[in-house]
């Protein structure tokens, strides 16, 4: 599947951005792109918050 356009672009995949993207994606006729720029912690790794 390939798209040249998006109906909505949500910048930021935090709590609010994820909710907004989920709500917008409820329309099967629309397209949503969620853009997130997280920190790079190294190849194949991710940061885990301490308890």
Protein Blocks (a to p, Z undefined) as FASTA:
>chain_A
ZZfbdfbdcehjbfklmmmmmmmmmpmkbccddddddddfbehiacdddZZ
